[in-house]
């Protein structure tokens, strides 16, 4: 092998090394950003807050509106552009969580009412006798409980995907 061949090989290896270094730096940036977004979501929407409440609550019963505060905070924070993941799979799951949480909150807002006390922070569905039939009451209660289950499933899917991420495992 003569000097010109060695020079070409050395140049190609150098260029490839430079490109690989830049690519790894980019991946480092993606990892750091996505990890920070994930940590912030867990901080705003912890598994032992509103998520735990709706996981355990039957919405046929009354509930304290304050138990849902994590959802309001999460939806407000989700409006910020920096709360989006760069990774496509995590971003798709985050968006699904935002959408399901928004639908759930909207439905609760239009299908439950504050108890009559002016200072009350407790909401409930209409009483069973206010529905035209027991079946209508059951369907309404079931709908709210299904929407809450969708929020929980979306949350679980996001957390599961993030914690199974090889990069996140070493940091979370």
C-alpha positions as a printed Julia matrix, in Angstrom:
172×3 Matrix{Float64}:
   0.0    0.0    0.0
   1.49   3.31  -1.01
   1.24   6.66   0.79
  -1.71   7.95  -1.27
  -3.78   4.89  -0.37
  -2.94   5.33   3.31
  -3.82   9.01   3.08
  -7.24   8.22   1.51
  -8.0    5.55   4.11
  -6.9    7.83   6.96
  -9.04  10.67   5.59
 -12.1    8.43   5.23
 -11.66   7.04   8.75
 -11.24  10.58  10.1
 -14.41  11.8    8.36
 -16.39   8.8    9.57
 -15.13   9.34  13.12
 -16.11  13.0   12.97
 -19.59  12.13  11.69
 -20.03   9.42  14.32
 -19.0   11.88  17.04
 -21.52  14.45  15.84
 -24.23  11.8   15.65
 -23.51  10.66  19.21
 -23.58  14.26  20.39
 -27.0   14.62  18.73
 -28.21  11.42  20.41
 -26.92  12.73  23.73
 -28.97  15.9   23.23
 -32.1   13.89  22.33
 -31.61  11.62  25.34
 -31.08  14.53  27.74
 -34.08  16.48  26.43
 -36.44  13.49  26.44
 -35.31  12.41  29.9
 -35.95  15.93  31.24
 -39.41  15.98  29.66
 -40.2   12.58  31.16
 -39.03  13.63  34.63
 -41.1   16.81  34.41
 -44.22  14.84  33.42
 -43.7   12.51  36.4
 -43.25  15.53  38.65
 -46.47  17.19  37.43
 -48.49  13.98  37.07
 -47.12  11.52  39.65
 -48.53   8.02  39.82
 -49.59   8.55  43.45
 -51.71  11.67  42.79
 -54.65  12.17  40.45
 -53.74   9.04  38.49
 -54.03   6.88  41.62
 -57.29   8.61  42.54
 -59.03   7.9   39.21
 -57.58   4.38  39.15
 -59.43   3.63  42.38
 -62.51   5.86  42.21
 -65.96   4.91  40.9
 -67.37   8.09  39.39
 -70.89   7.07  40.34
 -69.88   8.51  43.73
 -69.07  12.12  44.52
 -65.47  13.28  44.39
 -63.34  16.23  45.47
 -62.43  18.34  42.45
 -59.02  19.0   44.01
 -58.21  15.3   43.54
 -57.93  16.07  39.81
 -55.56  19.04  40.12
 -52.61  17.11  38.66
 -54.57  16.77  35.39
 -55.22  20.5   35.18
 -51.53  21.19  35.8
 -50.48  18.59  33.24
 -52.78  19.92  30.54
 -51.64  23.49  31.16
 -47.97  22.49  31.09
 -48.51  20.4   27.95
 -49.34  23.55  26.01
 -45.67  24.54  26.19
 -43.55  23.51  23.2
 -40.65  22.36  25.39
 -42.79  19.59  26.93
 -42.69  17.6   23.69
 -40.44  14.57  23.26
 -38.02  14.45  20.35
 -38.38  10.66  20.16
 -41.39   9.89  17.98
 -42.73   6.93  19.97
 -42.63   8.76  23.3
 -44.15  11.87  21.71
 -47.01   9.84  20.25
 -47.71   8.36  23.7
 -47.48  11.78  25.38
 -49.95  13.2   22.87
 -52.33  10.3   23.5
 -52.13  10.98  27.24
 -52.84  14.68  26.67
 -55.8   13.9   24.39
 -57.33  11.31  26.73
 -56.84  13.56  29.78
 -58.46  16.47  27.96
 -61.47  14.39  26.9
 -61.85  13.02  30.44
 -61.68  16.48  32.03
 -64.12  17.94  29.5
 -66.56  15.1   30.02
 -66.4   15.46  33.81
 -66.95  19.19  33.41
 -70.15  18.69  31.43
 -71.53  15.56  33.12
 -70.91  16.21  36.82
 -72.1   19.06  39.0
 -70.89  20.76  42.12
 -72.84  19.91  45.25
 -75.27  22.62  46.28
 -73.16  24.12  49.05
 -71.55  27.31  47.75
 -68.21  26.46  49.35
 -68.25  22.91  48.07
 -65.35  21.57  46.02
 -67.19  18.28  45.58
 -68.74  17.21  42.28
 -71.04  14.33  41.48
 -73.14  12.89  38.72
 -76.85  13.53  38.77
 -78.62  11.33  41.27
 -79.86   8.02  39.89
 -83.5    9.12  40.26
 -82.79  12.15  38.01
 -82.11   9.85  35.05
 -84.95   8.5   32.96
 -83.89   4.94  33.79
 -81.4    2.92  35.8
 -79.86   1.87  32.5
 -79.21   5.5   31.52
 -77.58   6.15  34.9
 -75.42   3.03  34.55
 -74.31   4.01  31.03
 -73.34   7.5   32.18
 -71.35   6.16  35.13
 -69.73   3.54  32.91
 -68.74   6.18  30.34
 -66.94   8.32  32.95
 -65.2    5.26  34.4
 -64.14   4.15  30.89
 -62.68   7.58  30.16
 -60.75   7.5   33.43
 -59.44   4.03  32.53
 -58.24   5.39  29.16
 -56.27   8.11  30.95
 -54.68   5.51  33.23
 -53.84   3.24  30.29
 -52.28   6.14  28.36
 -50.22   7.07  31.41
 -49.12   3.47  31.93
 -48.16   3.14  28.25
 -45.99   6.27  28.39
 -44.32   5.3   31.66
 -43.76   1.74  30.48
 -42.22   2.84  27.18
 -39.97   5.39  28.89
 -38.8    3.04  31.63
 -38.11   0.3   29.07
 -36.0    2.74  27.06
 -32.41   1.49  27.37
 -31.06   5.02  27.83
 -33.61   5.95  30.49
 -33.02   2.81  32.55
 -29.66   4.03  33.77
 -30.97   7.5   34.7
 -34.48   7.11  36.15
